Amino acid sequence: MLGAVEAQALLPLAARRELPALSLLVVAVTTLLIVNPAFRTPDNLAVLAQDAGILGIMACGQALVIITAGIDLSVGSMLALSACVAGSLMMRGMPWLVASLCGLVAGVVAGLVNGSLITYRRLPPILVTLATLLLYRGLTNVATGAAPYNILPETFKMIGKGTAPLVMMVAVGGLIALMVARGRLGRHILAVGGSPLAARLSGVPPDAVLRRVYAISGLCAGIAGLLLAAANGNAQWNLADGWELDVIAATVIGGVRLTGGEGSILGAMFGAMIIVVLRNALFLLGVPVEQYGLVTGGVIVLAALTEQWRRRVESRQ
Amino acid sequence: MNRSARILTAILVPVLVIALCGCAPEKKAKERRIAFVFKVDGLLYSEVCKRGAMQAAKELGVRVDYLAPDKAEVGKQIAIVEQLIAEKTDAIVISPNDADAIVPVIRKAMDAGVKVFTWDSDAPASQRIFYVAAADDVKIGEDIADALAKDIGEKGKVQIVSGGRGAANLNLHVQGMEKAFAKYPGITLVQPYIYNDDDNQKARTMAIAALQKDPDIVGFACANSPSAPAVGEAITSLNKIGAVKVWGLALPSETRQYLKSGAVSGLMLWDPAKLTYYTAKVVNAYLDGKQPEDGEQVEGIGAVSFSNGVLLIPGVTITKENVDEFDF
């Protein structure tokens, strides 16, 4: 239950950082609901919920990483790895719940490897996760022989249908947001992102925090992978290829500061919804695909400018 | 074959040849040898090709070899061809990794009396005798469009689906589709076309969105391989099997269940095993002094076309009836 306690914990944050993203989302969705009949069909709304849920879960993990002043480029590859581990085990007859759990473990392990490489000798996150983006994708390709895992149990496929991914995003995002607002790890994450040195001096172990954060990003990618495989009815090595840019864009649009120390999980979820809604709207309005980048890129610039302006106002107060 | 084995072969083969020439009684007739040189080893596609060549070897009673570099590099293919020239192979059939870089070694082989052919990929600037391929990209697009047009009774709205906006071969498929659909006055093409970047999820969700935008779409013509199964899944989730028809170009293994359920009507493809089987036969016939003929009906393959040194075999139509015969 996401009750009053959490609402209270999130409200002061929402009143500031997430406001631009939320306003854009509300305006866009309301306008589209009114002017575009195709937008408001139940089937289209279900697809939006599916897409936004899957992207949003990855954005939650990414937001945590970026708050620590890191970045995780390997999320799309970890997603495919988890989905293929789960899918291949299901095709071999393992009960879907157990197979899904194994898929999530694969995601966590992949994330931990990222975290360990980053904390070991302080390798830059962008370098490590660029390498594992290629590594995990290549590993999944070689290990599966590019084969599709597309005979999946019907009960498993239900977790990707309709609004289930969106509900899952609210649950995952809610837990992570609560952890950031109230938990010890959350405080440590903000501390490490703000200043690793100050964090260490005040007794926060930055390496342990970072490893956990990348593991959580791997877990989020894993959850998204299961939902995506279920939604597509197919787990394959090339799932979510190139999605890392959408995920990072979602967190930036949601007001997460790329240089770390500040950000909001709620904002990252709004950012994911904005990307999905905009892309859907452009498609429904018949805009040629070549022009999509202009709009998404424009929104990112707008988000960056708004965030800068918001900070200036904040520091003046 | 690793390097030391290759070096050893390079030394031993000439030694043995000299030894044999010196003492062995004259051979009655040298066994004919046709060598296929693949792009790279280890792909499912090459394995299927090998199967076809093997079958031809058995039927024809000639020796057929398959050689492939461990990486898809033209340099490694050139080394293989040099070796085959030294071994005085009767014919080399190659799928070059680089159409231009392979030209000199093909000339060298032809000068040495080794007949060279290309299949699967061409080297048009070379002296190769002819090139054998499956129906070209434009024709595949036309075939998909014609099949879909027939399936929807030659009328209604059709959505063309492709992958990357700039992919040359996909654009040729789309070109073929446009050309074929233009023959049917009852069919209108929905604009703009869908470009889903070969992403399964985008292929599926964009198909669903397309049906919200234009609920009277009756058919999807899919130019890239992830699209047919993904659109099939979309049609299934919308309970529109039968009301909306899907034709495309995709791997049977990825589409089998949708063909079985009727969500995808059919696929246009070529069978790499048949392509290689036919290539081995037609090359063998050439060595016997028989030129390929344009329009010849080949059993199990259909009418082949032959012009300007390019020999094309028609694609195959894969539907729920015959999908289980394909294991790739």
Interface residues (C-beta under 8 A of the other chain):
Chain A: A38 F39 T41 D43 N44 V47 Q50 D51 I54 G145 A146 A147 P148 N150 I151 K161 L228 A231 N232 G233 N234 Q236 N238 L239 A240 D241 G242 N280 F283 L284 G286 V287 P288 V289 E290
Chain B: L44 R165 Q191 P192 Y195 D197 D198 D199 N200 Q201 R204 T205 M206 I208 A209 A210 L211 Q212 K213 P226 P229 A230 E233 T236 S237 L238 S253 E254 Q257
